[in-house]
Amino acid sequence: LKLRKYQEELAEPAIQGYNTVICAPTNSGKTFVAMEIAKQHLDKHSDHAKVIFIVSTQNLVLQQRQRFEAYLSNYAVCDISGVNSTEIPLKFLLKANDVVVLTAQILLNALQNKNELSSISLSDLSLLIFDECHHTNKNHSYNKIMHQYIDLKLKKHKGLPQVVGLTASLGVGKSNTVENAHKHILQICANMDAQKINTVRENVNELKDCVTGGVPERKVMDKIEKAAKKSLPDLQQPPCNRVSQQYRQWIEVISKQACALGLRQLTTYIEQLRQYHLALLTNDTVRMKDALTCLKEYFDTLDETKFTENDKLLHNLYHKNHVAIHGETPNPKLEELKKLLLGFHENDSKESKGILFTVTRGSTVGLVEWIKESEDLKHKFRPKALVGGGDGVVGMSQQEQELIIEEFKKGVVNILIATSVAEEGLDIKDCSFVIRYDTYGNEISSTQARGRIRADQGQYVYLADARSKGHEREKLNQYREILMTDAVAAVQKLTQDEYMKEIDQLQQKDARIRQIKSQLEARKRDVNQHTATARFYCRKCNTFACEARDFRCVSGSHYVVISPEFKRDKIELKPHKKPKLIDGITMDTKVHCKKCGEDWGVTAKIHGAEWPLLKINSFVVQIEGGPRKLYRKWTEAALNIKQVDDYLEVLAEEEAGLNDSLMDDLSLDDDL
């Protein structure tokens, strides 16, 4: 491995042993910098060195492990992610390997595990490298790992590992001034316990020569509004927020006008259903028929045998307004997008290859179909969608994502239609163009998207309606990128003593806040424990489902029901349209309310057993003596649910028949 001069400059403080945040553009080779840091660390401390390379998402694990294997051939390298996390515990992998590439949650689970056979401590490790370290804030797993680190540091614990963070942009949070951006940068550095924040300052020209995504071309297609005006001359001025209730009402007015003029527009959206909101987004970015496809896919999943009268009315309203789409008015955004793509293809000396970022999964599918059906585009572009693995009809597994990325690298696919999954960390390079199609993220995602561009002739285009929220967000991102650069420079001007004083003050303050929060949560749980049981009711039909004592919390995040009565009487199971494998747990079955069909969650299959794994936002929760409440997350409820380290404990408890109800009966027998 031979580093360039600017890469050596980036690596230097970390090689000297300092905890370091390395900030350099996408495609500057930060992973190679990390591998050199790891190699020199292993060479110096070969007798006891253990390097952990931490990534933020599962689909980054394999590619980074392969890189480490290629360049650290004298050392044993392995990976562990949700796919194989139950096969061999991290503790045993560490004994047999020098470098482990893993997801943050795997490391966090091992650090929190109370089972001596599976748990590890930070002192078992000698070097932690955080990829995309700007995530080290709030409740992200990165920050939870570093909370443990800093708590030990403040207690003067010896033997803590060196920490290195990699990022293309530290961001500025919600800052609009250099002063606040300065504070944000320092906070990330404090969270990372960074003694140094390092950027390229001496070898800037070499960096510019080698790195893609310099100063991009930014286009805001304000002609789109004029084109829309031509297709519908009496078009009213729309509300600024295109996904607001007011905008949906505006769409209804436009639909009536369109029908009168013989234009094919969607005329009605059902206000109560979120799926109409998603269809509106898809209709805005692609075509009407793609929006209708999204709606049809949703309504096809509903079980009409469980409909109430109101459900039937809503369903009939959908069918009544499922209009024909022949001869629909062209979407002016697509017309502008077509011009861009054709221009890229004609002007590139080589065959154009690029990424088109869009907002929703439905839009990715619609855009792929649009390109395949376009007479002008279908012979020039070979598109495929690239989306994350979350819920939804078009969610992709890690393996599916990796296959598509490999096809893109080989040129089998020459345009990726992607959601944000491709904006961070994935090894997608050598693009001649990147288009953000009416998307809006933050200054970090804008920087990462531009970083996919080929250095010599790449173009970055932001295509949006000039009235859209995305247009305003992109302008704000440009400003915040400048703020971030200025803020990093200001931090680097501090003397080492000044810098470390600020870092120490922030760490002391954050540790105190964590302590207070922990005490408050403990008191809240204690209050809940001493009241009567918490009861769960279906949020749709209000039927009683179960009690808090029927749950077990596995590894601090999975809430499963062990009550046999619940499984027998309360739920109906259906095949999952997009089965998943997460942390070694198979989730291929959906759990529904037996009475109304409401989606309650999935089943968790592991160790030859199966348990309902529920979403708290599917229920109304009532702690006796208090009002019924809706919660978005389990942590918001602060219920006193029994914690277990892994599913083996749940299985053992179930097989022994020692659930809470049985224990209550045994206690009663003893009293008698």
C-alpha positions in Angstrom: 0.0 0.0 0.0 1.6 3.3 -1.2 -0.1 6.4 0.1 -0.1 9.7 -1.7 1.5 12.7 0.0 -1.9 14.2 1.1 -2.9 10.7 2.4 0.3 10.5 4.5 -0.5 14.0 5.8 -4.0 12.8 6.8 -2.6 9.7 8.5 0.3 11.3 10.4 -1.4 12.2 13.8 -3.1 8.9 14.1 0.1 7.0 13.3 1.7 9.0 16.1 -0.9 7.5 18.4 -3.3 10.5 18.7 -7.1 10.1 18.8 -7.9 11.8 15.5 -10.8 12.9 13.4 -9.8 12.8 9.7 -11.9 15.0 7.4 -11.3 14.7 3.7 -13.5 14.6 0.6 -15.3 11.6 -0.7 -13.1 9.5 -2.9 -9.9 10.9 -1.4 -9.0 7.4 -0.2 -9.8 7.7 3.5 -10.2 3.9 3.7 -6.6 3.5 2.4 -5.5 6.0 5.1 -7.3 3.9 7.7 -5.6 0.7 6.5 -2.2 2.3 6.7 -3.0 3.5 10.2 -4.2 0.0 11.1 -1.1 -1.7 9.5 1.4 0.5 11.4 -0.5 0.0 14.6 -0.4 -3.7 14.2 3.3 -3.7 13.3 4.1 -1.7 16.4 1.8 -3.7 18.8 1.6 -7.1 17.2 1.6 -9.0 20.5 -1.7 -7.5 21.7 -3.2 -5.3 19.0 -6.8 -5.7 18.1 -8.3 -3.4 15.4 -12.0 -2.8 15.0 -13.2 -1.0 11.8 -16.8 0.2 12.5 -19.3 1.0 9.7 -22.7 2.6 10.1 -24.7 0.2 7.9 -24.6 -3.5 7.2 -24.1 -3.1 3.4 -20.6 -1.6 4.0 -19.2 -4.5 5.9 -18.2 -6.9 3.1 -16.6 -4.3 0.8 -14.4 -2.9 3.6 -13.4 -6.4 4.8 -12.3 -7.2 1.3 -10.2 -4.1 1.2 -8.5 -4.8 4.5 -7.8 -8.4 3.4 -6.2 -7.2 0.2 -3.9 -4.7 1.8 -3.2 -6.3 5.2 -2.4 -9.8 3.9 0.0 -10.6 6.8 -2.8 -10.2 9.3 -6.1 -12.1 9.9 -9.1 -10.1 8.9 -12.8 -11.1 9.4 -16.2 -9.5 9.5 -19.4 -9.7 11.5 -22.7 -8.2 10.7 -26.4 -8.9 11.1 -26.1 -11.7 8.6 -23.7 -13.8 10.6 -23.8 -12.3 14.1 -25.2 -15.4 15.8 -22.8 -17.9 14.4 -19.6 -16.9 16.3 -19.6 -14.2 19.1 -17.3 -11.2 18.6 -15.3 -12.3 21.7 -14.1 -15.4 19.9 -13.5 -13.7 16.6 -11.2 -11.3 18.4 -9.1 -14.1 19.7 -8.5 -15.5 16.2 -8.2 -12.3 14.2 -6.3 -9.1 14.2 -8.8 -6.9 12.4 -12.6 -7.2 12.6 -14.9 -5.2 10.4 -18.4 -4.8 11.9 -21.5 -2.7 12.3 -21.7 -0.4 15.3 -24.7 -2.3 16.8 -22.7 -5.5 16.9 -19.9 -3.9 18.9 -22.4 -2.1 21.1 -24.3 -5.3 21.9 -21.0 -7.1 22.8 -20.0 -4.2 25.1 -23.5 -4.3 26.8 -23.7 -8.1 27.0 -23.6 -9.4 30.6 -22.9 -12.9 29.6 -19.2 -13.6 30.3 -18.9 -16.0 27.4 -20.0 -13.3 24.9 -19.2 -9.9 26.5 -16.1 -7.8 25.7 -14.7 -4.6 27.2 -13.1 -1.7 25.5 -9.8 -2.6 27.0 -9.8 -5.8 24.9 -9.3 -3.5 21.9 -6.4 -1.4 20.9 -7.7 0.7 17.9 -11.2 1.7 17.0 -11.8 3.2 13.5 -15.2 4.8 12.9 -16.2 5.2 9.2 -18.5 8.1 8.6 -17.8 9.4 12.1 -20.1 12.4 11.7 -22.8 10.1 13.0 -21.2 10.2 16.5 -24.0 12.3 18.0 -27.4 12.1 19.8 -28.6 8.4 20.1 -26.6 6.9 17.3 -24.8 3.6 18.1 -21.5 5.3 17.4 -22.2 7.8 20.2 -23.4 5.1 22.6 -20.1 3.2 22.1 -18.2 6.4 22.8 -20.3 7.2 25.8 -18.9 4.0 27.4 -15.4 5.1 26.3 -15.6 8.6 27.7 -17.2 7.4 31.0 -14.2 5.1 31.5 -11.8 7.9 30.5 -13.3 10.3 33.1 -12.8 7.6 35.7 -9.1 7.5 34.8 -9.5 4.0 33.4 -6.2 2.6 31.8 -5.9 0.6 28.7 -8.5 2.3 26.5 -8.0 1.9 22.7 -6.9 4.6 20.3 -9.8 6.2 18.4 -9.8 7.3 14.8 -12.8 8.8 12.9 -13.2 9.2 9.1 -15.6 11.6 7.4 -16.1 13.6 4.2 -18.0 16.3 6.2 -18.5 16.8 9.9 -21.6 19.0 9.0 -22.7 21.9 11.1 -26.0 20.6 12.5 -28.6 23.4 12.4 -26.0 26.1 12.6 -26.4 29.3 10.6 -23.3 31.1 12.0 -19.6 30.3 12.2 -19.8 30.5 16.0 -22.5 27.8 16.2 -20.8 25.7 13.5 -17.6 25.9 15.6 -19.5 24.6 18.6 -20.9 21.7 16.5 -17.5 20.7 15.2 -16.1 20.7 18.8 -19.0 18.7 20.0 -18.3 15.9 17.4 -14.6 16.0 18.4 -15.5 15.7 22.1 -17.9 12.8 21.3 -15.0 11.1 19.5 -12.5 12.1 22.2 -10.4 13.5 19.4 -7.1 15.1 20.3 -6.6 16.2 16.7 -8.9 17.2 13.8 -6.9 16.7 10.6 -7.5 18.0 7.1 -5.2 18.4 4.1 -3.4 21.7 4.4 0.0 21.2 3.0 -0.7 19.0 -0.1 -3.9 20.7 -1.3 -2.9 20.8 -4.9 -2.3 17.1 -5.0 -5.6 16.5 -3.3 -7.4 18.6 -5.9 -5.7 16.7 -8.7 -6.7 13.3 -7.4 -10.1 13.8 -5.8 -13.4 14.0 -7.6 -16.3 16.3 -6.8 -14.5 19.6 -6.7 -16.6 22.7 -7.5 -19.7 21.2 -9.2 -22.1 22.7 -11.7 -25.3 23.4 -9.9 -28.5 23.9 -12.0 -31.9 24.9 -10.7 -34.4 24.3 -13.4 -36.7 27.3 -13.0 -38.0 26.6 -16.5 -40.0 23.8 -15.0 -42.6 26.1 -13.7 -43.1 27.7 -17.1 -43.4 24.3 -18.7 -46.1 23.4 -16.2 -47.9 26.6 -16.9 -48.0 25.8 -20.6 -49.5 22.4 -20.0 -52.1 23.9 -17.6 -52.5 27.7 -18.4 -54.8 28.5 -15.4 -52.4 27.0 -12.9 -52.7 28.6 -9.5 -49.6 29.5 -7.4 -49.1 26.4 -5.2 -48.2 26.4 -1.5 -44.5 26.2 -0.8 -44.6 22.9 1.1 -45.4 20.3 -1.5 -46.1 17.6 1.0 -48.4 19.6 3.3 -52.1 19.3 3.7 -52.5 22.6 1.9 -50.6 21.3 -1.1 -52.8 18.2 -1.2 -55.9 20.5 -1.2 -54.3 22.5 -4.0 -53.8 19.3 -6.0 -57.5 18.6 -5.8 -58.3 22.0 -7.4 -55.8 21.3 -10.2 -57.3 17.9 -10.8 -60.7 19.4 -11.4 -59.3 21.9 -13.9 -57.3 19.1 -15.6 -60.4 16.9 -16.0 -62.3 19.8 -17.6 -59.4 20.4 -20.0 -59.1 16.7 -20.8 -55.8 16.3 -19.1 -55.0 13.1 -17.2 -54.3 14.1 -13.6 -54.9 12.3 -10.3 -58.2 13.9 -9.0 -58.5 12.6 -5.5 -56.2 11.6 -2.6 -57.5 10.1 0.5 -56.4 12.4 3.3 -56.4 9.9 6.0 -53.9 7.5 4.5 -50.2 8.0 4.4 -50.0 6.1 1.2 -51.6 9.0 -0.7 -48.9 11.3 0.6 -46.3 8.9 -0.8 -48.2 8.7 -4.1 -48.2 12.5 -4.2 -44.4 12.5 -3.9 -44.1 9.9 -6.6 -46.5 11.7 -8.9 -44.5 14.9 -8.5 -41.2 13.3 -9.4 -42.1 10.6 -12.0 -45.4 9.9 -13.7 -49.0 9.5 -12.7 -49.0 5.8 -13.5 -46.1 5.3 -11.1 -48.1 7.0 -8.4 -51.1 4.8 -9.1 -48.9 1.7 -8.9 -47.8 2.7 -5.4 -51.5 3.1 -4.4 -52.5 -0.2 -6.0 -49.7 -2.1 -4.3 -50.9 -0.7 -0.9 -54.6 -1.5 -1.5 -53.8 -5.0 -2.8 -52.3 -5.8 0.6 -55.5 -5.0 2.6 -57.7 -7.8 3.8 -61.3 -6.8 2.8 -62.8 -9.5 5.1 -61.8 -7.3 8.1 -63.0 -4.0 6.8 -65.3 -1.8 8.9 -67.9 0.3 7.2 -65.5 3.2 7.2 -62.8 1.1 5.7 -65.2 0.1 2.9 -66.0 3.8 2.2 -62.3 4.6 1.9 -61.6 1.6 -0.3 -64.5 2.5 -2.5 -63.3 6.0 -2.8 -59.9 4.7 -4.0 -61.5 2.5 -6.7 -63.8 5.3 -7.7 -60.8 7.6 -8.3 -58.5 5.1 -9.9 -58.6 6.9 -13.3 -57.3 5.7 -16.6 -53.9 7.0 -17.5 -53.8 6.9 -21.3 -52.6 10.1 -22.8 -51.6 11.7 -19.5 -50.0 15.1 -19.6 -46.2 14.8 -19.5 -44.4 15.7 -16.3 -42.3 18.8 -17.2 -39.6 17.6 -14.7 -39.2 14.4 -16.6 -38.8 16.3 -19.8 -36.0 18.4 -18.3 -34.4 15.2 -16.8 -34.5 13.5 -20.3 -32.7 16.5 -21.8 -30.0 16.3 -19.1 -29.5 12.6 -19.6 -29.3 12.8 -23.3 -26.8 15.7 -23.0 -24.6 13.8 -20.7 -24.6 10.8 -23.1 -23.8 12.9 -26.1 -21.1 15.0 -24.5 -19.1 12.2 -22.8 -16.2 10.8 -24.8 -16.8 7.5 -23.0 -20.2 6.0 -22.3 -22.0 8.0 -19.6 -22.3 6.4 -16.2 -24.0 8.1 -13.3 -26.3 8.1 -10.3 -29.7 9.7 -10.1 -30.8 10.3 -6.4 -34.5 10.6 -5.7 -36.6 10.8 -2.5 -38.8 7.7 -2.3 -38.5 4.0 -3.1 -41.6 4.4 -5.3 -39.8 7.1 -7.3 -36.8 4.8 -7.9 -39.0 2.1 -9.4 -41.0 4.7 -11.5 -37.9 6.3 -12.9 -36.4 2.9 -13.9 -39.6 2.1 -15.7 -39.7 5.5 -17.3 -36.2 5.1 -18.7 -37.0 1.6 -20.0 -40.2 2.9 -21.7 -38.7 6.0 -23.2 -37.9 5.7 -26.9 -35.1 8.3 -26.5 -33.4 6.8 -23.5 -34.0 3.0 -23.5 -31.2 2.3 -26.0 -28.7 4.5 -24.3 -29.2 3.8 -20.6 -29.4 0.5 -18.6 -31.0 1.5 -15.3 -31.5 -0.3 -12.0 -32.9 0.9 -8.7 -30.8 0.9 -5.5 -32.7 1.3 -2.3 -32.3 0.4 1.4 -33.6 -2.6 3.2 -36.4 -1.0 5.2 -40.1 -1.8 5.1 -41.8 -1.5 1.7 -42.4 -3.4 -1.4 -39.2 -2.5 -3.1 -36.8 -2.8 -0.1 -33.6 -4.6 -1.0 -31.4 -7.0 1.0 -27.7 -6.4 1.4 -26.9 -9.1 -1.1 -29.2 -7.5 -3.7 -27.6 -4.1 -3.2 -24.0 -5.6 -3.6 -25.0 -7.4 -6.8 -26.4 -4.2 -8.4 -23.3 -2.2 -7.3 -21.1 -4.8 -8.9 -23.1 -4.6 -12.1 -22.7 -0.8 -12.1 -18.9 -1.1 -11.6 -18.6 -3.5 -14.6 -20.8 -1.3 -16.8 -23.7 -3.8 -17.1 -25.8 -1.1 -15.4 -24.9 2.5 -16.4 -27.3 4.5 -14.4 -28.3 3.8 -10.8 -31.6 5.3 -9.5 -31.0 5.5 -5.8 -32.4 6.6 -2.5 -30.0 7.8 0.2 -28.5 4.3 0.6 -25.9 5.2 -2.0 -25.0 8.6 -0.6 -22.8 7.4 2.2 -19.9 5.1 2.2 -20.6 2.7 -0.6 -17.8 2.1 -3.0 -19.4 3.7 -6.1 -16.9 5.7 -8.1 -16.1 6.8 -11.6 -19.4 8.5 -12.3 -19.5 11.1 -15.1 -22.6 12.7 -13.5 -24.7 12.8 -10.4 -28.2 14.2 -10.3 -30.2 15.0 -7.2 -33.7 14.9 -8.5 -35.9 17.1 -6.2 -34.3 15.6 -3.1 -33.4 17.4 0.0 -30.9 16.3 2.6 -28.3 18.2 4.5 -24.9 19.6 3.7 -23.3 16.2 4.4 -25.4 14.4 1.8 -24.8 17.1 -0.8 -21.0 16.7 -0.3 -21.2 12.9 -0.5 -23.4 12.9 -3.6 -20.9 15.2 -5.4 -18.1 12.9 -4.2 -19.3 10.2 -6.6 -18.3 12.3 -9.6 -15.3 11.5 -11.8 -12.7 14.2 -11.3 -11.8 15.3 -14.8 -15.2 15.9 -16.4 -18.0 15.1 -13.9 -21.1 17.2 -13.5 -23.3 17.6 -10.4 -26.8 18.8 -11.1 -29.6 19.7 -8.7 -32.9 19.4 -10.6 -35.9 20.9 -8.8 -38.9 23.1 -9.1 -37.6 26.6 -8.1 -40.6 26.8 -5.6 -39.8 23.5 -3.9 -38.5 22.9 -0.4 -35.7 20.9 -1.9 -34.5 24.0 -3.8 -34.4 26.1 -0.7 -32.6 23.2 1.2 -29.9 22.9 -1.4 -29.1 26.6 -1.2 -28.9 26.3 2.6 -26.6 23.3 2.1 -24.2 25.4 0.0 -24.1 28.0 2.7 -23.5 25.4 5.5 -20.7 23.7 3.5 -18.9 27.0 3.6 -19.7 27.4 7.3 -18.3 23.9 8.0 -15.0 24.6 6.2 -14.6 27.9 8.1 -15.5 26.3 11.4 -12.9 23.4 11.0 -10.3 26.0 10.1 -11.1 28.0 13.2 -10.9 24.9 15.4 -7.5 24.0 13.9 -6.2 27.5 14.8 -6.7 26.8 18.5 -3.6 25.9 20.5 -3.5 22.3 21.7 -4.1 23.4 25.3 -7.1 25.6 24.3 -8.6 22.8 22.2 -8.2 20.1 24.9 -9.7 22.4 27.5 -12.8 22.8 25.4 -13.0 19.1 24.7 -12.7 18.2 28.4 -15.4 20.7 29.4 -17.8 19.3 26.8 -17.1 15.7 27.9 -17.6 16.5 31.6 -20.9 18.3 30.8 -22.2 15.5 28.5 -21.3 12.8 31.2 -23.2 14.8 33.8 -26.3 15.1 31.5 -26.2 11.3 30.8 -26.0 10.6 34.5 -29.1 12.9 35.2 -31.0 11.3 32.3 -30.2 7.8 33.5 -31.5 8.7 37.0 -34.7 10.3 35.6 -35.4 7.2 33.4 -34.8 4.9 36.4 -37.2 6.9 38.5 -39.8 6.8 35.7 -39.4 3.0 35.4 -39.7 2.7 39.2 -42.9 4.6 39.1 -44.3 2.4 36.3 -43.1 -0.7 38.2 -45.1 0.2 41.3 -48.3 1.0 39.4 -50.4 -1.8 38.1 -49.5 -3.4 34.8 -49.3 -1.5 31.5 -51.9 -2.7 29.0 -51.6 -2.7 25.2 -54.6 -2.0 22.9 -54.7 -2.1 19.1 -54.5 1.4 17.9 -57.0 0.7 15.1 -59.8 -1.4 16.7 -59.0 -0.8 20.4 -59.0 -4.5 21.2 -56.9 -5.6 24.2 -53.7 -7.3 23.0 -51.4 -8.0 26.0 -49.7 -6.6 29.1 -46.2 -5.3 29.6 -45.2 -8.4 31.6 -45.8 -10.5 28.5 -42.8 -8.9 26.8 -39.1 -9.5 27.0 -36.6 -6.9 25.8 -33.8 -8.7 23.9 -30.4 -7.0 23.6 -32.0 -3.7 24.6 -33.9 -3.3 21.3 -36.1 -6.2 20.4 -39.5 -6.4 22.2 -41.0 -9.9 21.9 -44.1 -11.4 23.4 -43.7 -14.8 25.1 -47.3 -15.3 26.2 -48.8 -18.4 24.5 -52.3 -16.9 24.9 -51.3 -13.9 22.9 -49.9 -16.1 20.1 -53.0 -18.3 20.1 -55.9 -15.8 20.5 -54.7 -12.3 19.5 -52.7 -12.5 16.3 -52.9 -13.6 12.7 -49.7 -14.5 10.8 -49.1 -13.8 7.1 -46.1 -14.2 4.8 -43.8 -11.2 4.6 -43.6 -9.8 1.1 -40.0 -8.8 1.7 -38.4 -11.2 4.2 -35.3 -10.0 6.0 -32.4 -11.4 7.9 -31.2 -8.9 10.6 -28.6 -9.7 13.3 -29.1 -13.4 12.5 -32.8 -13.2 13.0 -35.2 -14.3 10.2 -38.2 -12.0 9.8 -40.3 -13.6 7.1 -43.8 -13.4 8.7 -46.0 -10.4 9.4 -48.0 -10.2 12.7 -51.5 -8.7 12.3 -54.4 -8.0 14.8 -56.7 -11.0 14.6 -59.8 -8.7 14.8 -59.0 -5.8 12.4 -55.9 -6.9 10.5 -53.7 -3.9 11.7 -50.0 -4.5 11.2 -48.4 -5.1 14.6 -44.9 -6.2 13.5 -43.1 -9.3 12.5 -42.0 -12.6 13.9 -38.4 -13.2 15.0 -37.2 -16.7 14.1 -34.0 -17.9 15.7 -32.7 -21.0 17.5 -35.6 -23.0 16.0 -38.2 -20.9 17.7 -40.4 -18.0 16.8 -41.7 -15.0 18.7 -43.9 -12.0 17.8 -41.6 -8.9 17.6 -43.9 -5.9 18.0 -43.9 -2.2 17.1 -45.1 0.0 20.0 -46.5 2.6 17.6 -49.2 0.0 16.6 -50.7 0.2 20.1 -52.3 2.5 22.6 -50.6 1.9 26.0 -52.3 2.5 29.3 -50.6 2.3 32.6 -53.3 1.8 35.2 -54.2 5.1 36.9 -53.1 7.1 33.8 -54.4 8.1 30.4 -54.0 6.0 27.2 -51.0 7.2 25.2 -49.4 6.6 21.8 -45.6 6.2 21.7 -43.4 6.3 18.6 -40.6 4.4 20.2 -40.3 1.9 23.0 -37.8 4.1 24.9 -40.3 6.9 25.2 -42.7 4.7 27.2 -40.0 3.8 29.9 -41.9 0.6 30.8 -40.4 -1.8 33.3 -40.0 -4.7 30.8 -37.7 -7.6 31.8 -34.3 -7.3 30.0 -32.5 -10.4 28.6 -29.2 -10.6 26.8 -30.2 -12.8 23.9 -32.9 -15.0 22.4 -31.4 -18.1 24.1 -32.6 -16.7 27.4 -36.1 -16.2 26.0 -36.1 -19.8 24.7 -34.8 -21.2 28.0 -37.5 -19.3 30.0 -40.2 -20.4 27.6 -39.1 -24.1 27.7 -38.9 -24.0 31.5 -42.4 -22.5 31.6 -41.2 -19.7 33.9 -43.1 -16.8 32.4 -44.4 -14.1 34.7 -48.0 -15.5 34.9 -46.7 -18.9 36.0 -44.5 -17.3 38.6 -47.5 -15.4 40.0 -49.4 -18.7 40.3 -46.5 -20.4 42.1 -46.2 -17.5 44.5 -49.9 -17.7 45.2 -49.6 -21.5 45.9 -46.8 -20.8 48.4 -48.9 -18.3 50.2 -51.7 -20.8 50.5 
